[in-house]
Amino acid sequence: MKVVIAGGTGSLGRRVADDMAERGHTVVLLARTVRPEIVHRQVEWNGRTVGEWATELDGAVLVNLAGALVDRRPTRRNIELLRRSRVEPTQALVEAAAGLEAPLPLWVQMSTLAIYGDAGQDEVDEGHPVAEGPPQMAGVARPWEAAAAGANADRQIVLRTGVVLDPGAPAFERLSKLTKLGLGGRIGRGDQWVSWIHIEDFLAAVRFVVEEPSMAGVLHVTAPEPIQNRDMMRELRKAMHRPWSPPTPSLLVHVGAFAMRTDPALALSGRRGVPRRLLDAGFAFEHPTFPDALTDLQDGRAEDPQVRRAR
């Protein structure tokens, strides 16, 4: 099987590429800049217009992960960057697929549970209505998904994903750093829900939906047991052998986020996402609980193979 990955040079894209290649599939990465340290074949594209790269799609499974990192201040300019960096590549892929003689066998479209905005205490499965905002969350995810709708593919899957926990990836590194610095107390009220997934379960879910022809439409790719912020921070402190830490009030979160050039809503809002359709289809999670996932991540068993090879 040939797998083309848009956004494949990012940390998550490289993980998907390695996983597919290790299983004997041919992997091609669409890259704005070819990176010689990446072992997979890379084809240049500008992420906006159709070019020679479009021929790579013929008969291939497409995995669209293209998009800028969300960890940035929610200014108008940054929100437009987040939206444009997702919508424009998706539109280019749709246009390229429309020119193929035969439909793509499968289009795997990345998305995010942030499409539900701040969902409070509600349990959120695939039937939950999406939110109108905030603009840096639902305001980015809604047009991202809409750009892929109707693509020339026999089957399309939209992966609304929780926070992917992976050693070396931005989300896990930031949580670890804050905890090690003694800032591992609950954030704000602490009752906001965090939907997360271990990198190994994310990769297994991608394989599952690729190989299972009955899977189509919107899927939640997140662990079956979301965790509230206060409990997540407690488990992080325990895993990293840190003592109790005082809570960080919401006002201080806003001040700290400004200094760190990040978005306070990433910490203060939440979604209690559940992967109803994956569970109903019989998918088995290797790391269903946060403490178990954290133990595995701390032990280094889930470390990026490219990182290990570089040491």
N, C-alpha and C positions, 0 to 999 in steps of 0.2 A: 504494500500500500504506500502511496506517495502522500506525504503530509506537508502542506505549505502553511507556514506560520507567519502571519503579519504581526509585527511587534515581537518577533522572536528573539531579538537581542537583549531584551530586558531580563530581569532576574527570573520572573515567572516563565517567560517564553523559553529561556534556556533550559529551565527544568523540564518543560513539556517536550522540548526538542530532544534532550538527552534520554528521556523516558521512552519516547517513540523510537529513537534510533537503537536503543538497547534491545528493543523487541524486533529488530530487523526491518523496520520501515525506512523508506527513503525520506529524508527530511530536507526541506528547503526553507530558508529564512528570507523574508522580504526585509531588507535593511536600508535605511537612509544612508548609513555609512558602514561599509564593510569593516568588520573588526577581526583582524588576523588571529587573535587569541581564541576565537570561537571555532570549534572543529567542524561545524556543520557548513554545508554549502550555502552561500549567501548570494542573493540577487538584489541589485540596487533598485530602489524605487523612491519616488519623492513623497509618497503617501497622499498625493492629491490628484494625479492624472494617470490615465492608462498609458502604459508603455510596453516595451518588449517583455517586461516581467509577466505580463498577462498570460503568455503562453505556458507558464509554469502551472497554471490552474487547471489545465486540461486533464480531466480524469482524477483530480486530486481531492483529498479531504482538506478543506480550508479551516484553519483555526485563527480567528481574528482577535488578537489581544492588543491591538494598537491603541495607544493612549498615553498621555503624560501622567506622571505621578500626581496623586491627589494631595500629597502632603505639602501644601503651600497655603499662604494667606488667601482668604476668600475675597480678594479684590475683584472689581469688574474685569480688569485685564486678565487676571489669573483664571477666573471662571470661563471667560471666552476661550482662553488657551485650552482648558480642560475639555470644553465642548468641541472646539475645532479639531483638536488632536485626535478625537474619537470619530467624529462625524465625517470629516473629509476622507480619511483612509477607508472608512466603511463605504462611502459613496463611490470611491474609486474602485473598490473591489466589486461592488454591485455592477458597475458599468462594465468592468472587465468580464465578469461572469456572464453578462447579457450577450457578449460577443462570442461565447463558446458554441460549438456545434451541438454539444450535449450538456445538459445541466450538471452542475457539480453533484457528486453522489451525496456529499454532506457538507454543510456549513455550520461550524461551531462558533457561535458569537458570544464573546465575553460581555458581561454586564455586571451589575452590582446590586446588592440588597439595599444600598442607599437610595434606590428608586422609590422606596417607601418612606423616605424622609425620616423624621423622628417619630417612630411608631409607638412610643410609650411602653405600656405594659402588655399590649395586645400580642397574642401569638400570631405570627405572620407566616402563612403558607402561600403556595402559588396562586391561590384564589383571592388573596387579599388585594384590595384596590391600591394602585400606585398613588403617590402623593403629587401635589403640584409643586412643592418646594421642599427645602430651600434650594436656591438656584445652583449652588455648587454640588448638590446631591441629585435630587430628582430632576432638577433643571438641566443636568448633564446627561443623566442616564436615559431619560425619556427620548430625547432626539437621537441618542446613540443607538438604542434599540430600533427606533423608527427608521433609521437610515438603512438598516439591514432587511427590513420587512419586504417581502415579495422578491427576494433575490432568486436568481436562476439556479435553484438547487432542488434535488429530489427530497432532501430532508434538511431542516434547519433546527438547531437547538440553541436556546438562549440560556447562558449560565449566569444566573443572578447569584453572585458569590459573596461570601462573608470574608472577613480578614484572613488571609492565608498566612499561617504561621510557618516560617521557614528561616533557619539560621542564616544570617547574612542579609536577609531581605529587610527593607526599610521598617515595616511595621514591628517585626519582632525585635529588631535592633533598638528601636526607640523605646519600646516597653522595657527591655532589659536595661538599657542605659539609665532610664529614670529610676528604676528600682534600685540599681546599684548605687546611685547617687543619693539614696535616702529619700526619694520622692515617690515611694511606693504605697502611699496611702490612697484611700478611696478618692475619686475625683468628683467634685460637685456633690450631688446627693448620693451618688454611688448606686442608685437603683436602676440606672440605664443598662439595657441589655447589650451584650456584645455577641455578635454572631461570628464565629471563627471556624477555621478548618485547618487541620494539620496538612502540610504539603504532600505527604504520602497519600492521604485520603483524597486530596484534590486531584492528584495525578491518576489515582485509581478510578475516580469518578469520570475523568475525561476518557480514559480507556473504556470504561463501562458504557458510556453513551455512544461512543464511536462504534463499539462492537454490537450493541443491542439495537436492532433495526426498529423496534417499536417505540423508541424514545424520540420524541420531537416536541417542539414548543418550549415553553418556559420551564426551567428547572432551578430549584434552589440547590446550590452547591455549598453547603455549610454543615457543620457538625450537628448531630441530632440533639445535643444538649448545650444550648447557648448559656452564657453565664453573665450574672450581673457584675457591674464594675467592681463593687466592693469585694466580691468573692474572687474575682480575677486578680485583683491587686494583692489580696491575701495569699493566694497560691503562688504568685510571682515572688513575693517576699520569702515564702517558705522554701521555694525551690532554690533561691539565690542566697539563702541563709542570712536574711536581713531582718532586723528587729521591726517591731511595730513602727509605723510611720504615721504622722498626723495627716488628716485629710487635707486636700487642696480645695479651698472654696472656689466657687464658680468665677468670682471676680478675679482671683489670682490666676485661674486657668486662662482667662482672657488676656491678662497682662503677660503671662509667660508665653502664650501662643504668639502674641505680637512680637516678643523678643526672639522667639525661635522661628519666626516666619512660617508658622503653620496655622491650621484652622481649629479654633477651640471646639467647634461642633463635632470634630472627629472624636473628641473625648466626652463631650457633654450630651450628645444625642445617642440614640440606640435603636436597635431592632431585635426583636425576639424571633429570629428566623428559624424555621424548621424545614428540613428537606423532605416534605411529604411524598413527593413523586418518586424520589430515589428510594426511599424506604419501602414504598408500596411495590416497587419493581424488584425488590429483593437485594438491593445493594447493601453490603455489609461494611460498616466503618471499622477500620483498624484502631482508630483512636477516637472513640465517641465522647470522652470526657476531657475537660481541660487539664486536670491534674495529670492524667495519663499522658496526654499529648505533651505537656510541659516536661515531664520526666524524660520522655524520649528525645525531645529537642535539646534538653540540657546535657544528655548523655552523648550528643553528637551523632547519633545513628542516622539522623535525617539530613546530615550536612550535604551541601551541594557537592557532587562528585568532582566538578571542576575545581572547587576550592581545595578539596583533599589532594587532587593531583598537583596543585600548585605548591603544596607545602613540602 
